[in-house]
Amino acid sequence: MKLIKLDAIDSTNDFLKGLSATEELENYTVVTAENQTKGRGQMGAVWNSEKSKNLIMSVFVRDLLVGVEDIYKLNIATALALIQVLKTFDIQNLRIKWPNDIMSDNLKIAGILIENSFKSNDTISSVIGIGLNVNQTNFENLPKASSMAVIANSSFDKEELVVLIVERLKINLELVNSNPQYLWKEYTEVLFKKGVPIPFKKETEKAFMGIIQGVSAAGKLIVLLEDDSIIEYGLKEIQMLY
């Protein structure tokens, strides 16, 4: 694992993408930053992080996915890697909120942003961005956020977490090709609010009730509606209210 440590950067994902465009990177090249000025989440959301308190990292991987049909399995492998590592530190009640937020109870402690590049020779390279709230304890104006430190009443070594996450990610990405059924099973079992009636909202409509059934191979959320119909929703099509 090649590790590049930065003090401050606009985005570790952008830095790593730029680096991969100018030089041949080895798999699992990692960039970390103490401060990120333009951190991003899904759908352009901003990822705010107190300087030096949290883990901000991006991982470069390539030629590990057979085809585009495996793209969402990369999300699954990454989210499960975080869950598996956090469990070793006794972080309780961990769930994956579709598509790739990590929750402890109803509070978000980590987010994932994966950006893929498709080459003309059918190879796929990906930059896996991870933001993990580690030692931050002040979440004023962020009522749905928490951290490892708050949950466990302890402080943690961020560099140790980087190594553990990458090690687990390597194992899970091998399973993408050798045993994807195992990953899907583990992912589905820890899916946030699965099987529970909860409200959802579409952009131009009123809130409605639904029950999460799972996630499709294409990464769409499968929801059972009140009229017993089952609909698959893409990332920008539905918002979970919780």
C-alpha positions as CSV (number, residue, x, y, z in Angstrom):
1,M,0.0,0.0,0.0
2,K,1.5,3.3,-1.1
3,L,0.3,6.1,1.3
4,I,0.4,9.8,0.4
5,K,-0.2,12.1,3.3
6,L,-1.4,15.6,2.7
7,D,-2.0,18.4,5.2
8,A,-4.8,20.2,3.3
9,I,-6.4,19.6,-0.1
10,D,-9.6,20.6,-1.8
11,S,-10.6,16.9,-2.4
12,T,-8.6,13.7,-1.9
13,N,-10.7,12.1,-4.6
14,D,-9.8,14.9,-7.1
15,F,-6.1,14.7,-6.1
16,L,-6.0,11.0,-6.7
17,K,-7.9,11.2,-10.0
18,G,-5.5,13.8,-11.2
19,L,-2.5,11.7,-10.1
20,S,-3.8,8.7,-11.9
21,A,-4.1,10.7,-15.1
22,T,-0.4,11.6,-15.1
23,E,1.3,8.5,-13.7
24,E,0.8,4.7,-13.4
25,L,-0.5,4.1,-9.9
26,E,-0.3,0.8,-8.1
27,N,-3.5,-0.7,-6.8
28,Y,-4.5,0.5,-3.3
29,T,-2.6,3.8,-3.6
30,V,-4.0,5.8,-0.7
31,V,-4.2,9.6,-0.2
32,T,-5.1,11.0,3.2
33,A,-5.6,14.6,4.3
34,E,-5.8,16.4,7.6
35,N,-8.2,19.0,6.1
36,Q,-10.4,18.9,3.0
37,T,-11.8,22.2,1.8
38,K,-14.2,20.8,-0.8
39,G,-15.2,17.4,0.4
40,R,-18.1,15.9,-1.5
41,G,-20.8,13.3,-0.8
42,Q,-23.4,11.8,-3.0
43,M,-25.4,14.1,-5.3
44,G,-23.1,17.0,-4.6
45,A,-23.7,17.1,-0.9
46,V,-20.9,18.7,1.1
47,W,-18.8,16.7,3.6
48,N,-17.8,18.8,6.5
49,S,-15.0,17.7,8.8
50,E,-13.2,19.3,11.7
51,K,-9.5,19.6,10.9
52,S,-7.2,16.8,12.0
53,K,-10.0,15.0,13.9
54,N,-11.4,12.7,11.3
55,L,-10.2,10.2,8.6
56,I,-10.3,11.6,5.1
57,M,-9.0,9.1,2.6
58,S,-9.2,8.0,-1.0
59,V,-8.1,4.7,-2.4
60,F,-7.2,4.0,-6.1
61,V,-8.1,0.6,-7.5
62,R,-8.1,-0.7,-11.1
63,D,-8.7,-3.9,-13.1
64,L,-10.5,-5.5,-10.2
65,L,-14.0,-5.4,-11.7
66,V,-14.9,-7.7,-14.6
67,G,-17.4,-5.4,-16.1
68,V,-19.8,-2.5,-15.5
69,E,-22.3,-4.9,-14.0
70,D,-20.0,-5.2,-11.0
71,I,-19.9,-1.4,-10.3
72,Y,-22.3,-1.5,-7.4
73,K,-20.4,-4.4,-5.8
74,L,-17.6,-2.0,-5.3
75,N,-19.9,0.1,-3.1
76,I,-20.9,-3.0,-1.2
77,A,-17.3,-4.2,-0.6
78,T,-16.3,-0.7,0.6
79,A,-19.3,-0.2,2.9
80,L,-18.9,-3.7,4.4
81,A,-15.1,-3.1,4.9
82,L,-16.0,0.0,7.1
83,I,-18.6,-2.0,9.0
84,Q,-16.2,-4.9,9.6
85,V,-13.4,-2.6,10.9
86,L,-15.7,-0.5,13.1
87,K,-17.1,-3.6,14.7
88,T,-13.5,-4.5,15.9
89,F,-13.6,-1.2,17.9
90,D,-16.9,-2.1,19.5
91,I,-18.9,0.5,17.6
92,Q,-22.5,-0.6,18.1
93,N,-25.6,-1.0,16.0
94,L,-23.9,-0.4,12.7
95,R,-26.0,-0.2,9.5
96,I,-25.5,0.8,5.9
97,K,-27.9,3.5,4.8
98,W,-28.5,3.1,1.0
99,P,-26.5,3.8,-1.0
100,N,-23.4,4.1,1.1
101,D,-23.6,6.0,4.4
102,I,-22.5,4.2,7.6
103,M,-24.8,4.6,10.5
104,S,-24.6,3.8,14.2
105,D,-28.2,3.7,15.4
106,N,-29.8,6.7,13.5
107,L,-26.6,8.7,13.4
108,K,-24.2,9.0,10.4
109,I,-20.6,8.3,11.2
110,A,-19.1,7.8,7.7
111,G,-19.8,8.4,4.0
112,I,-18.5,6.9,0.8
113,L,-18.1,8.5,-2.6
114,I,-16.8,6.2,-5.4
115,E,-15.9,7.7,-8.8
116,N,-15.3,5.3,-11.7
117,S,-13.4,5.8,-15.0
118,F,-14.1,3.5,-18.0
119,K,-11.3,3.1,-20.5
120,S,-11.7,2.3,-24.2
121,N,-10.0,-1.1,-23.6
122,D,-12.8,-2.0,-21.2
123,T,-10.7,-1.6,-18.1
124,I,-12.2,0.2,-15.1
125,S,-10.4,2.3,-12.6
126,S,-12.0,3.7,-9.4
127,V,-11.3,6.2,-6.7
128,I,-12.9,5.2,-3.4
129,G,-13.4,8.3,-1.2
130,I,-14.1,7.6,2.5
131,G,-14.9,10.2,5.2
132,L,-15.1,8.7,8.7
133,N,-15.8,10.7,11.8
134,V,-13.2,9.5,14.2
135,N,-12.2,11.9,17.0
136,Q,-14.6,14.8,16.4
137,T,-17.0,15.4,19.3
138,N,-18.7,18.7,18.5
139,F,-21.5,18.2,16.0
140,E,-23.4,21.5,16.5
141,N,-25.9,22.0,13.7
142,L,-25.4,18.4,12.6
143,P,-28.1,16.6,14.6
144,K,-27.8,13.4,12.6
145,A,-24.0,13.0,12.8
146,S,-21.8,11.3,15.3
147,S,-18.3,9.8,15.6
148,M,-16.3,6.8,16.9
149,A,-15.1,9.0,19.8
150,V,-18.6,10.0,20.8
151,I,-20.0,6.5,20.6
152,A,-17.1,4.7,22.3
153,N,-16.1,7.5,24.6
154,S,-12.5,7.1,23.5
155,S,-10.0,8.4,21.0
156,F,-8.6,6.5,18.0
157,D,-5.5,6.2,15.9
158,K,-6.4,7.4,12.4
159,E,-3.3,5.8,10.8
160,E,-4.2,2.4,12.2
161,L,-7.7,2.8,10.8
162,V,-6.3,3.5,7.3
163,V,-4.3,0.2,7.3
164,L,-7.2,-1.8,8.7
165,I,-9.7,-0.4,6.2
166,V,-7.4,-1.1,3.2
167,E,-6.7,-4.6,4.4
168,R,-10.4,-5.4,4.7
169,L,-11.1,-3.7,1.4
170,K,-8.6,-6.0,-0.3
171,I,-10.3,-9.1,1.1
172,N,-13.8,-7.9,0.1
173,L,-12.7,-6.9,-3.4
174,E,-11.4,-10.4,-3.9
175,L,-14.8,-11.7,-2.9
176,V,-16.5,-9.5,-5.6
177,N,-15.3,-12.1,-8.2
178,S,-14.9,-15.2,-6.1
179,N,-18.0,-15.1,-3.8
180,P,-20.3,-12.1,-4.6
181,Q,-23.3,-13.9,-3.0
182,Y,-21.6,-13.6,0.4
183,L,-21.1,-9.9,0.0
184,W,-24.7,-9.4,-1.0
185,K,-26.0,-11.4,1.9
186,E,-23.8,-9.5,4.4
187,Y,-24.8,-6.2,2.9
188,T,-28.6,-6.9,2.9
189,E,-28.4,-8.0,6.5
190,V,-27.1,-4.7,7.7
191,L,-29.2,-2.5,5.4
192,F,-30.6,0.5,7.3
193,K,-34.3,0.4,8.0
194,K,-34.8,-2.8,6.0
195,G,-38.2,-4.3,6.6
196,V,-39.5,-1.3,8.6
197,P,-42.2,1.0,7.4
198,I,-40.7,4.5,6.9
199,P,-41.6,7.6,5.0
200,F,-40.0,8.5,1.7
201,K,-40.2,11.6,-0.5
202,K,-39.9,12.1,-4.2
203,E,-38.8,15.5,-5.4
204,T,-42.2,16.7,-6.7
205,E,-44.5,14.6,-4.6
206,K,-45.8,14.3,-1.0
207,A,-44.2,11.9,1.4
208,F,-45.3,8.3,1.2
209,M,-44.8,5.2,3.2
210,G,-42.7,2.2,2.1
211,I,-40.8,-0.8,3.3
212,I,-37.2,-1.4,2.0
213,Q,-36.9,-4.9,0.6
214,G,-33.3,-4.7,-0.5
215,V,-31.1,-3.4,-3.3
216,S,-31.0,-4.5,-6.9
217,A,-27.8,-5.6,-8.7
218,A,-27.8,-2.2,-10.4
219,G,-27.8,-0.5,-7.0
220,K,-31.4,0.6,-7.0
221,L,-33.4,0.6,-3.7
222,I,-36.3,-1.9,-3.8
223,V,-39.3,-0.6,-1.9
224,L,-42.7,-2.2,-1.2
225,L,-45.4,0.4,-1.3
226,E,-48.7,0.6,0.5
227,D,-50.6,-0.7,-2.6
228,D,-48.4,-3.8,-2.5
229,S,-46.4,-2.8,-5.6
230,I,-42.7,-3.1,-5.6
231,I,-40.7,-0.2,-7.1
232,E,-37.0,0.2,-7.7
233,Y,-35.6,3.7,-7.2
234,G,-32.4,5.2,-8.3
235,L,-30.2,7.5,-6.3
236,K,-31.7,10.8,-7.4
237,E,-35.3,9.5,-7.5
238,I,-36.1,9.1,-3.8
239,Q,-35.2,10.5,-0.4
240,M,-35.4,8.5,2.8
241,L,-37.0,10.4,5.7
242,Y,-35.8,9.2,9.1
